Amino acid sequence: MAGMSKMTRGGLATACLSCWLLTSASSLPLAQGAFGGTLSTAMQGEEIAQTPHFVTALIFLGGLTANGVFAYSGFGASEPKGKISGRKAHAYAGAALAAVVLAHAGTGIAGLLK
């Protein structure tokens, strides 16, 4: 970082702050969805942990947490080449999580149409 200009460091700080705000802003709706979904499933008299919607939610939240920890750790490498492959892995994991979210939405809609 010693070789970076003030403009670059400022841009980096802004990007980090933006990512942090985005992550924090998404945590509240995720928590509300989890609470509301659990309550709704319980009020319908179903076993909460047995529904596909619950399973996909656990996979998504676990994967999201693991992907965030991986990114926070510096993508698992200290040299630049390792960081590039770590960022690629992070991107692929994010894309896989997007597919899990679509499956989660599908199981939620299917649960509503019962």
Backbone as a printed PyTorch tensor [residue, N CA C, xyz], in Angstrom:
tensor([[[  0.8090,  -1.1990,   0.0000],
         [  0.0000,   0.0000,   0.0000],
         [  0.8520,   1.2620,   0.0000]],

        [[  2.1540,   1.1020,   0.3090],
         [  3.0070,   2.2770,   0.3870],
         [  3.1420,   2.9730,  -0.9590]],

        [[  3.0890,   2.2050,  -2.0660],
         [  3.2290,   2.7830,  -3.3810],
         [  1.9450,   3.3700,  -3.9540]],

        [[  0.8420,   3.2310,  -3.2700],
         [ -0.4410,   3.7280,  -3.7920],
         [ -0.5910,   5.2190,  -3.5400]],

        [[ -1.2350,   5.8770,  -4.4600],
         [ -1.5050,   7.3000,  -4.2660],
         [ -2.6740,   7.4550,  -3.2930]],

        [[ -2.8450,   8.6800,  -2.8170],
         [ -3.9580,   8.9340,  -1.9010],
         [ -5.2960,   8.6800,  -2.5760]],

        [[ -5.3810,   8.9780,  -3.8680],
         [ -6.6200,   8.7640,  -4.6160],
         [ -6.9700,   7.2820,  -4.6500]],

        [[ -5.9800,   6.4310,  -4.8990],
         [ -6.2140,   4.9950,  -4.9700],
         [ -6.6160,   4.4560,  -3.5980]],

        [[ -5.9070,   4.8690,  -2.5530],
         [ -6.2580,   4.4020,  -1.2120],
         [ -7.6530,   4.8590,  -0.8280]],

        [[ -8.0120,   6.0860,  -1.2180],
         [ -9.3550,   6.5840,  -0.9280],
         [-10.4160,   5.7780,  -1.6630]],

        [[-10.1020,   5.4260,  -2.9210],
         [-11.0340,   4.6090,  -3.7000],
         [-11.1950,   3.2230,  -3.0990]],

        [[-10.0780,   2.6700,  -2.6110],
         [-10.1240,   1.3570,  -1.9690],
         [-10.9510,   1.4060,  -0.6900]],

        [[-10.7630,   2.4520,   0.0920],
         [-11.5310,   2.6010,   1.3200],
         [-13.0180,   2.7450,   1.0190]],

        [[-13.3400,   3.4870,  -0.0250],
         [-14.7450,   3.6470,  -0.4200],
         [-15.3420,   2.3270,  -0.8610]],

        [[-14.5800,   1.5360,  -1.6250],
         [-15.0700,   0.2250,  -2.0760],
         [-15.2910,  -0.6970,  -0.8940]],

        [[-14.3650,  -0.7080,   0.0590],
         [-14.5170,  -1.5650,   1.2450],
         [-15.7280,  -1.1420,   2.0700]],

        [[-15.9140,   0.1560,   2.2310],
         [-17.0640,   0.6650,   2.9740],
         [-18.3620,   0.2940,   2.2680]],

        [[-18.3670,   0.3930,   0.9410],
         [-19.5680,   0.0400,   0.1790],
         [-19.9150,  -1.4270,   0.3560]],

        [[-18.9090,  -2.3100,   0.2880],
         [-19.1440,  -3.7440,   0.4810],
         [-19.6730,  -4.0180,   1.8840]],

        [[-19.0910,  -3.3460,   2.8750],
         [-19.5260,  -3.5530,   4.2480],
         [-20.9840,  -3.1020,   4.4310]],

        [[-21.3250,  -1.9380,   3.8850],
         [-22.6950,  -1.4420,   3.9960],
         [-23.6830,  -2.3560,   3.2810]],

        [[-23.2960,  -2.8560,   2.1040],
         [-24.1540,  -3.7540,   1.3470],
         [-24.3950,  -5.0440,   2.1240]],

        [[-23.3350,  -5.5880,   2.7090],
         [-23.4650,  -6.8140,   3.4960],
         [-24.3270,  -6.5790,   4.7260]],

        [[-24.1130,  -5.4820,   5.4090],
         [-24.9030,  -5.1770,   6.6050],
         [-26.3650,  -4.9410,   6.2480]],

        [[-26.5970,  -4.2580,   5.1400],
         [-27.9720,  -3.9700,   4.7330],
         [-28.7120,  -5.2340,   4.3310]],

        [[-28.0010,  -6.2450,   3.8220],
         [-28.6820,  -7.4790,   3.4260],
         [-28.9170,  -8.4040,   4.6130]],

        [[-28.2260,  -8.1980,   5.7180],
         [-28.3780,  -9.0850,   6.8760],
         [-29.7560,  -8.9690,   7.5220]],

        [[-30.2860,  -7.7750,   7.6130],
         [-31.5930,  -7.5860,   8.2510],
         [-32.7130,  -8.2810,   7.4830]],

        [[-32.8320,  -8.1090,   6.1750],
         [-33.8890,  -8.8360,   5.4580],
         [-33.7090, -10.3470,   5.5160]],

        [[-32.4680, -10.8290,   5.5200],
         [-32.2430, -12.2730,   5.6390],
         [-32.7350, -12.7800,   6.9950]],

        [[-32.4320, -12.0340,   8.0420],
         [-32.8720, -12.4310,   9.3780],
         [-34.3970, -12.3700,   9.4870]],

        [[-35.0070, -11.3420,   8.9120],
         [-36.4650, -11.2350,   8.9470],
         [-37.1120, -12.3720,   8.1660]],

        [[-36.5320, -12.7230,   7.0260],
         [-37.0700, -13.8300,   6.2400],
         [-36.9630, -15.1470,   6.9810]],

        [[-35.8470, -15.3630,   7.6430],
         [-35.6630, -16.6030,   8.4000],
         [-36.6690, -16.6850,   9.5450]],

        [[-36.8390, -15.5960,  10.2590],
         [-37.7840, -15.5900,  11.3780],
         [-39.2230, -15.7750,  10.8920]],

        [[-39.5970, -15.0340,   9.8590],
         [-40.9610, -15.1250,   9.3350],
         [-41.2500, -16.4880,   8.7330]],

        [[-40.2840, -17.0470,   8.0030],
         [-40.4680, -18.3630,   7.4040],
         [-40.5940, -19.4580,   8.4460]],

        [[-39.7890, -19.3740,   9.4820],
         [-39.8640, -20.3570,  10.5650],
         [-41.2040, -20.2600,  11.2720]],

        [[-41.6440, -19.0620,  11.5470],
         [-42.9270, -18.8560,  12.2020],
         [-44.0760, -19.3630,  11.3380]],

        [[-44.0330, -19.0610,  10.0540],
         [-45.0790, -19.4990,   9.1370],
         [-45.1470, -21.0210,   9.0460]],

        [[-43.9860, -21.6570,   8.9480],
         [-43.9410, -23.1180,   8.8670],
         [-44.4700, -23.7430,  10.1520]],

        [[-44.1080, -23.1810,  11.2840],
         [-44.5780, -23.7040,  12.5660],
         [-46.0900, -23.5330,  12.7060]],

        [[-46.6150, -22.4000,  12.2350],
         [-48.0640, -22.1660,  12.3460],
         [-48.8510, -23.0940,  11.4200]],

        [[-48.2170, -23.5850,  10.3500],
         [-48.8800, -24.5250,   9.4560],
         [-48.8200, -25.9500,   9.9940]],

        [[-48.1260, -26.1280,  11.1030],
         [-48.0560, -27.4390,  11.7300],
         [-47.0580, -28.3860,  11.0810]],

        [[-46.1510, -27.8850,  10.2860],
         [-45.1470, -28.7210,   9.6300],
         [-43.8720, -28.7780,  10.4700]],

        [[-43.1050, -29.8440,  10.2500],
         [-41.7960, -29.9420,  10.8790],
         [-40.8650, -28.9530,  10.1810]],

        [[-40.2980, -28.0560,  10.9250],
         [-39.5170, -26.9800,  10.3360],
         [-38.2740, -27.5160,   9.6200]],

        [[-37.5180, -28.3710,  10.2590],
         [-36.2630, -28.8420,   9.6970],
         [-36.4540, -29.8660,   8.5750]],

        [[-37.6800, -30.2760,   8.3020],
         [-37.9280, -31.2870,   7.2800],
         [-38.3010, -30.6890,   5.9290]],

        [[-38.5190, -29.3970,   5.8480],
         [-38.9660, -28.8010,   4.5910],
         [-37.7790, -28.5050,   3.6770]],

        [[-37.9580, -28.6550,   2.3590],
         [-36.8770, -28.3270,   1.4280],
         [-36.4900, -26.8420,   1.4870]],

        [[-37.4440, -26.0040,   1.8170],
         [-37.1710, -24.5690,   1.9110],
         [-36.1780, -24.2970,   3.0430]],

        [[-36.3440, -24.9800,   4.1480],
         [-35.4320, -24.8310,   5.2840],
         [-34.0380, -25.3350,   4.9170]],

        [[-33.9840, -26.4660,   4.2350],
         [-32.6950, -27.0510,   3.8560],
         [-31.9380, -26.1210,   2.9050]],

        [[-32.6360, -25.5810,   1.8970],
         [-31.9620, -24.6690,   0.9770],
         [-31.5350, -23.3760,   1.6850]],

        [[-32.3080, -22.9530,   2.6780],
         [-31.9190, -21.7620,   3.4430],
         [-30.6330, -22.0260,   4.2260]],

        [[-30.5330, -23.2020,   4.8300],
         [-29.3230, -23.5370,   5.5740],
         [-28.1130, -23.6310,   4.6530]],

        [[-28.2970, -24.2420,   3.4900],
         [-27.1940, -24.3400,   2.5310],
         [-26.7550, -22.9450,   2.1000]],

        [[-27.7100, -22.0800,   1.8070],
         [-27.3850, -20.7290,   1.3620],
         [-26.6730, -19.9390,   2.4560]],

        [[-27.2290, -19.9240,   3.6560],
         [-26.6190, -19.1320,   4.7250],
         [-25.2490, -19.6690,   5.1120]],

        [[-25.0990, -20.9880,   5.1280],
         [-23.7890, -21.5810,   5.4170],
         [-22.7710, -21.2430,   4.3340]],

        [[-23.1890, -21.3540,   3.0750],
         [-22.3000, -21.0210,   1.9640],
         [-21.9450, -19.5500,   1.9240]],

        [[-22.9180, -18.7120,   2.2170],
         [-22.6790, -17.2660,   2.2380],
         [-21.6760, -16.9070,   3.3340]],

        [[-21.8290, -17.5330,   4.4820],
         [-20.8970, -17.2920,   5.5880],
         [-19.4930, -17.7680,   5.2170]],

        [[-19.4000, -18.9760,   4.6710],
         [-18.0880, -19.5110,   4.2910],
         [-17.4280, -18.6450,   3.2170]],

        [[-18.1950, -18.1970,   2.2500],
         [-17.6510, -17.3610,   1.1810],
         [-17.1910, -16.0090,   1.7330]],

        [[-17.9330, -15.4620,   2.6770],
         [-17.5330, -14.2010,   3.3070],
         [-16.2680, -14.3410,   4.1260]],

        [[-16.1580, -15.4340,   4.8750],
         [-14.9530, -15.6720,   5.6730],
         [-13.7510, -15.8660,   4.7530]],

        [[-13.9640, -16.5870,   3.6440],
         [-12.8860, -16.7940,   2.6670],
         [-12.4150, -15.4620,   2.0890]],

        [[-13.3460, -14.5810,   1.7550],
         [-12.9770, -13.2710,   1.2190],
         [-12.2740, -12.4280,   2.2740]],

        [[-12.7730, -12.4760,   3.5070],
         [-12.1810, -11.6810,   4.5830],
         [-10.7660, -12.1460,   4.9090]],

        [[-10.5000, -13.4400,   4.6890],
         [ -9.1740, -13.9830,   4.9900],
         [ -8.1370, -13.5920,   3.9410]],

        [[ -8.5330, -12.8880,   2.9080],
         [ -7.5990, -12.4840,   1.8630],
         [ -7.5410, -13.4930,   0.7410]],

        [[ -8.6060, -14.2480,   0.5610],
         [ -8.7360, -15.2310,  -0.5100],
         [ -7.7320, -16.3690,  -0.3790]],

        [[ -7.3070, -16.6450,   0.8350],
         [ -6.4880, -17.8130,   1.1180],
         [ -5.0620, -17.7770,   0.6070]],

        [[ -4.5440, -16.6280,   0.2670],
         [ -3.1750, -16.5570,  -0.2440],
         [ -2.5490, -15.2290,   0.1230]],

        [[ -1.2220, -15.2320,   0.1210],
         [ -0.5270, -13.9790,   0.4180],
         [  0.1050, -13.3690,  -0.8280]],

        [[  0.4140, -14.1900,  -1.8460],
         [  1.0030, -13.6490,  -3.0740],
         [ -0.1000, -13.3200,  -4.0830]],

        [[  0.1700, -12.3780,  -4.9780],
         [ -0.8620, -11.9270,  -5.9310],
         [ -1.4500, -13.0350,  -6.8090]],

        [[ -0.6310, -13.9800,  -7.2870],
         [ -1.1640, -15.0440,  -8.1430],
         [ -2.1650, -15.9140,  -7.3760]],

        [[ -1.8560, -16.1750,  -6.1260],
         [ -2.7660, -16.9630,  -5.2940],
         [ -4.0620, -16.2180,  -5.0320]],

        [[ -3.9590, -14.9020,  -4.8840],
         [ -5.1610, -14.0970,  -4.6590],
         [ -6.0710, -14.1000,  -5.8800]],

        [[ -5.4760, -14.1220,  -7.0670],
         [ -6.2950, -14.1530,  -8.2870],
         [ -7.1050, -15.4410,  -8.3420]],

        [[ -6.4640, -16.5680,  -8.0710],
         [ -7.2120, -17.8320,  -8.0940],
         [ -8.2140, -17.8840,  -6.9440]],

        [[ -7.8810, -17.2620,  -5.8240],
         [ -8.8190, -17.1950,  -4.7070],
         [-10.0440, -16.3540,  -5.0510]],

        [[ -9.8290, -15.2760,  -5.7670],
         [-10.9520, -14.4310,  -6.1890],
         [-11.8380, -15.1660,  -7.1810]],

        [[-11.2090, -15.9700,  -8.0520],
         [-11.9960, -16.7720,  -8.9880],
         [-12.8540, -17.7820,  -8.2340]],

        [[-12.2640, -18.4430,  -7.2480],
         [-13.0230, -19.3990,  -6.4410],
         [-14.1700, -18.7020,  -5.7160]],

        [[-13.8990, -17.5050,  -5.2170],
         [-14.9210, -16.7140,  -4.5290],
         [-16.0660, -16.3680,  -5.4830]],

        [[-15.7220, -16.0160,  -6.7240],
         [-16.7500, -15.6860,  -7.7200],
         [-17.5750, -16.9100,  -8.0980]],

        [[-16.9090, -18.0550,  -8.2870],
         [-17.6420, -19.2830,  -8.6190],
         [-18.5580, -19.7100,  -7.4780]],

        [[-18.0710, -19.5650,  -6.2460],
         [-18.9070, -19.9030,  -5.0960],
         [-20.1130, -18.9630,  -5.0190]],

        [[-19.9030, -17.6920,  -5.3290],
         [-21.0110, -16.7320,  -5.3530],
         [-22.0410, -17.0820,  -6.4090]],

        [[-21.5800, -17.5220,  -7.5700],
         [-22.5070, -17.9270,  -8.6360],
         [-23.2890, -19.1700,  -8.2210]],

        [[-22.6160, -20.0980,  -7.5640],
         [-23.3080, -21.3010,  -7.0750],
         [-24.3500, -20.9230,  -6.0210]],

        [[-24.0200, -19.9510,  -5.1880],
         [-24.9710, -19.5060,  -4.1750],
         [-26.1710, -18.8090,  -4.8070]],

        [[-25.9560, -18.1480,  -5.9340],
         [-27.0820, -17.5380,  -6.6450],
         [-28.0380, -18.6240,  -7.1280]],

        [[-27.4920, -19.7580,  -7.5740],
         [-28.3360, -20.8770,  -7.9900],
         [-29.0960, -21.4610,  -6.7930]],

        [[-28.4340, -21.5000,  -5.6430],
         [-29.1050, -22.0040,  -4.4320],
         [-30.2490, -21.0640,  -4.0470]],

        [[-30.0480, -19.7550,  -4.2030],
         [-31.1150, -18.7960,  -3.8840],
         [-32.3130, -19.0000,  -4.8030]],

        [[-32.0570, -19.2710,  -6.0720],
         [-33.1670, -19.5480,  -6.9980],
         [-33.9070, -20.8170,  -6.5990]],

        [[-33.1640, -21.8500,  -6.2150],
         [-33.8040, -23.0820,  -5.7360],
         [-34.5980, -22.8030,  -4.4660]],

        [[-34.0480, -21.9600,  -3.6020],
         [-34.7340, -21.6000,  -2.3570],
         [-36.0450, -20.8770,  -2.6550]],

        [[-36.0040, -19.9610,  -3.6170],
         [-37.2340, -19.2530,  -4.0090],
         [-38.2480, -20.2400,  -4.5820]],

        [[-37.7660, -21.1790,  -5.3870],
         [-38.6630, -22.1860,  -5.9580],
         [-39.3200, -23.0580,  -4.8980]],

        [[-38.5530, -23.4640,  -3.8960],
         [-39.1520, -24.2880,  -2.8350],
         [-40.1170, -23.4670,  -1.9930]],

        [[-39.8400, -22.1810,  -1.8510],
         [-40.7680, -21.3140,  -1.1110],
         [-42.0790, -21.1400,  -1.8330]],

        [[-42.0050, -20.9130,  -3.1370],
         [-43.2320, -20.7630,  -3.9370],
         [-44.0030, -22.0770,  -3.9600]],

        [[-43.2830, -23.1970,  -4.0900],
         [-43.9490, -24.4960,  -4.0880],
         [-44.6470, -24.7530,  -2.7540]],

        [[-44.0200, -24.2900,  -1.6660],
         [-44.6380, -24.4330,  -0.3530],
         [-45.9000, -23.5980,  -0.2010]],

        [[-45.9310, -22.4460,  -0.8430],
         [-47.1140, -21.5860,  -0.7750],
         [-48.2670, -22.1580,  -1.5950]],

        [[-47.9450, -22.8750,  -2.6520],
         [-48.9900, -23.3950,  -3.5490],
         [-49.5640, -24.7260,  -3.0940]],

        [[-49.0860, -25.2640,  -1.9870],
         [-49.6160, -26.5330,  -1.4780],
         [-51.0890, -26.4350,  -1.1650]]])
